[in-house]
Amino acid sequence: MDRRRLSRQELIRARRGGGFVGRDGELAAFRANLARDPADPEFRFLHHLHGQGGVGKTSLAQRFEQMARELGALTVYVDESVHSVPEAMAEISARLGRQGSPLKSFDKLLATYRERRHEAEAALAGPDEPGGEAPPSPGSLLIARAGVAGMGLIPGVGPFAGAVDTAQLARGTDRLRSRIGARLRNHDEAQLVLSPVEVLTPVFVRELGEAADAVPVLALFFDTYEATGPLLDTWLRDLLFSDRYGPLAPNVMVTLSGRDPLDRRCWADHLEHVTDVPLEAFTEAEARRYLAARDVTDADTVDAILRLSGGLPVLVSTLAGSRPHAAEAVGDPSETAVERFLKWETEPVRRDAALAAALPRYLDEDVYREAVDAEAADHFGWLCTLPFVSERGGRWQYHEVVRSAMLRLQRRRSPRAWTERHGRLAEAARRGREERGSGRSPAGCRWDERWRELRLREIYHALCADPRAFLAEALSEVTAIARYEHTAVRLAAETVRQAGEDGDEPEVRDWGTRLTAALDGPDGLAGALTALLAGPGLDAAGQAEIHRIRGREHRKAERWQQSSADFDRSLELVPDDADAVFGRGLTHRYAGDFERAAEDFARALDIDPDQAAPLFQLGEIKRIMGHYEQALTVFDRTLELFPQHGPSHGSRAVCLRRLNRHEEALAGLTRAIELHPGYAWAMAERGMTYRAMGRYTEALAEFDRALETDPEYAWAAAARGRISLLTGRLDEAVANFGLAVALGTANPWVLARRAKAHQLMGSEVQALADYERATGPEIPDTSRAVFLAARAGCLRRAGRPDAARAAVGTASALAPDEPAVRYESALLATAVNGVRASAPAWEALRDAAAGPTDDDALMGAAAVAIVSRCALADWAGARASIAESLGDGTPWERLAEAEFALRDLAALWPDRDVTATGRWEAVRRVLLHRMAEAAPTSP
């Protein structure tokens, strides 16, 4: 198809534009800009039209678009029908496709996003994945705050921005990524759902540039920007002024059209690049020229139109639409100018149809037929030619100034007809949504965009028809939408507000205003739910549902007390609500109150024994508490009822690993991966199981597989680094720990272990820097004390004894009995007083150093025992400690840290005699030999 072929709607706009009069200065400036080379410093790539409703913003924007097309540009017109960044990109792509310039890769990726989004929403609605020991990353908070807005969907963060709020993401984007990844096909799809704007936009920008390369200019027009600006501002700013999404073609030109000036909080740094076009009412000269072009030349008639319209272009256009030739045709009306506007239409059927078609907020031919009387059913095409009716996003709507006047006229003229017509439209919408929702669950209905559109249409017209009777049901639907699809709550609240405005019902209008204000307040959806608690006709069950949903929102925001209080109140109202009991259990779990969480999950099962979520969560609590045998029993029951429940297979395997039943654990994890091929968490858990079996090569392969599936899986990167450190692959250890840090891990042990890898490599400066980063005040006292002691060692070896003593002093105050702290204290004493004078400290360490080494300790007990005996000249005891504590199968790391510790001691013992030196070297040779045996032979 020829790219320049126009649609019927575009042809109509072109015909209107052909008679465009006025705005000469604005048109001349825009035309001159189109003629410039985009590389010209004078080329203006961002225009902003703004002014009051009816001042002609849309008409001028459409004239700009027509002018651009006439000069060979590709153009796209977007209005308030888009509700997110992904929707805006989709609309742009669709319109370019109709002009023969499809964005094929973007369209394919967008289709994948739409398919996977509901899969992700189902994942988030289900139980958490196992693996809760890993702490959430600070990167999660950054992703949440930067993206959700995004996820277009919140942000996503994210349509899916919209599907998950920032507090939930901050609580654990790592956990959400695992849960979503377990259900989607690969990491790329999980990332697409979590951060749709970040993934879609670079592809969109690249293909937009390819389309722009074929034309002089690619012009994007965003109309009704007062509605879409809050959603699109940041994205558009970054698109135009940063490299965040890749380079934008220089001949892409953007025009924004809305009531308000640009938000300075977003655009302040770039206002010098904005061509500001404020629009006022027509001057008298412009209005007269416009009327003359419409063949309205009678002086009295022109004066009447000027008086009645006030120069407002939409009213001048409407009054001139039937070309009245006498002042009487536009005389001052008794009630509203609309009566005179419609008197020009001589056919009563069309006149009535124009009024009736103003009742719906949006029109297509089906809605039009429902709105008008039967004899006008075939006049939709005529209606679309009226000057105040325009096509937006595949739907038609009246200009708001004209529609508002028409609504007031009909409401005042015949309240009965007003009620009957709105009632008929509400009934039609109800039938449509019941048909659409047939066979769907309540959640499935509210996830379906078409069903929601029909339901909101029903609410609008029912509130207009009978506000007192329907207000309670409308507010109840807002609650239901909050439960299942909270990204649509704002649309529902705005529907209520507009119904109150259009129906002149202050109570309804105030409810809509109250809800939208609450959504914009600090508590967001929780604040809107608080407002809903004061709704009319709310029974105990309705109150309980609101408290339950608000409890969920408080939990997402980590407001544990408020969350528990809401669930408590919900259960006071409806004592046997299993969902409320389960929700409270989740709050207790995430707040760390595992005993009460277990009680609630058990109670939820007593109420409804065959639900997967509480059964799984009960098993999770048992696992987290270390009651592995009890957890196994619960997971076995879960899998008996739900054999395909992958998370239960995974958590059960963790319990088996903890009980040293490694082969069974591997089998369970394999089954979990079979059920969910993209289950990166289960792959990493297989790596942990192989590590526990001492099969490090296979462990590394599993971590590689997990990272290939999800390249942003910080915990898997850290676990791979841990294996690399254990097996002496120090370069890989540093790289993998560095990757985990770059991905935003919050675990200070990652930094501490990277510091240790640097230390064993001889990179003391890097080691000191990492230990300093790991010793933040927010970590537990014992861990912080261990890191401070290690940092003190770096300071001591760097010749900074005072700083080293200060660090050890702080560590001793935090954990005086911690072996790592006492060990560094002994070394500092030796540095000052010598080995012999420090013997009491070494004797105490020798006696306390017995016992098995914890593989996850920063420094093993064996190294402390060996060095203590050497310091006391107990050379035979040192060799015995090596044989006992560092036998066959000991990881390279434990041997290397003992050898490093020996060298550290030797540096503080310069006056040792020949015998001591020989014995020291003999002990060190044993360790070096064992290190060579344990060293990796392949990557």
Disulfide bonds with the S-S distance in Angstrom:
none
